[in-house]
Amino acid sequence: MKLLLDAAEILGYNVLLTIDQGVVHQQNLAGRRIALLIFVAPSNQIEDLAPITPAALADIQPGNIVRVNAA
């Protein structure tokens, strides 16, 4: 995951989206220019993830790890 975060930052991405619940315990984003958005949804299908994405992206800041639960 560290290499993926490094590459995403180099390419100018602001947020990395994932469903990997364990990443919170594996990564420290302090000092990074990228944020991590973790989805907690019934599946990884776009139909489950798309409705919760816009609100989650509205206030996310670099270095944050935000967990978003589907309704």
C-alpha positions as CSV (number, residue, x, y, z in Angstrom):
1,M,0.0,0.0,0.0
2,K,2.9,2.4,0.7
3,L,4.1,2.1,-2.9
4,L,0.5,2.8,-4.1
5,L,0.3,5.9,-1.9
6,D,3.7,7.1,-3.1
7,A,2.7,6.7,-6.7
8,A,-0.7,8.4,-6.2
9,E,1.0,11.4,-4.6
10,I,3.6,11.7,-7.4
11,L,0.8,11.6,-10.0
12,G,-1.0,14.4,-8.1
13,Y,-4.0,12.5,-6.7
14,N,-5.6,14.0,-3.6
15,V,-7.5,10.9,-2.3
16,L,-7.2,7.2,-2.5
17,L,-10.4,5.2,-2.3
18,T,-10.4,1.7,-0.8
19,I,-12.5,-0.9,0.9
20,D,-9.5,-2.4,2.8
21,Q,-10.6,-2.1,6.4
22,G,-7.1,-3.0,7.7
23,V,-5.3,-0.2,6.0
24,V,-6.0,2.1,9.1
25,H,-3.6,-0.1,11.1
26,Q,-1.0,-0.4,8.3
27,Q,-0.5,3.2,7.2
28,N,0.4,6.5,8.8
29,L,-0.6,9.4,6.6
30,A,1.0,12.1,8.8
31,G,2.8,14.5,6.5
32,R,1.3,13.1,3.3
33,R,-0.4,15.2,0.6
34,I,-3.0,12.5,0.0
35,A,-6.0,11.4,2.0
36,L,-7.5,7.9,2.4
37,L,-11.2,7.2,2.1
38,I,-12.3,3.8,3.4
39,F,-15.7,2.5,2.3
40,V,-17.7,0.2,4.6
41,A,-20.5,-1.1,2.3
42,P,-22.4,-4.3,1.7
43,S,-20.2,-5.0,-1.3
44,N,-17.6,-3.4,-3.5
45,Q,-20.1,-2.9,-6.3
46,I,-20.4,0.6,-7.7
47,E,-24.1,0.6,-6.9
48,D,-23.2,0.4,-3.2
49,L,-20.3,2.8,-3.2
50,A,-21.5,5.6,-5.5
51,P,-24.2,7.0,-3.3
52,I,-21.8,7.6,-0.4
53,T,-18.9,9.0,-2.3
54,P,-19.8,12.7,-2.9
55,A,-20.5,13.6,0.7
56,A,-17.3,11.8,1.9
57,L,-15.1,13.7,-0.6
58,A,-16.6,17.1,0.3
59,D,-14.5,17.7,3.5
60,I,-11.6,15.3,3.3
61,Q,-8.2,16.9,3.9
62,P,-4.6,15.7,3.1
63,G,-3.3,13.3,5.6
64,N,-6.8,12.2,6.8
65,I,-8.1,8.7,6.9
66,V,-11.9,8.8,6.7
67,R,-14.2,5.8,7.1
68,V,-17.6,6.1,5.3
69,N,-20.4,3.7,6.1
70,A,-23.2,2.9,3.6
71,A,-26.7,3.4,4.9
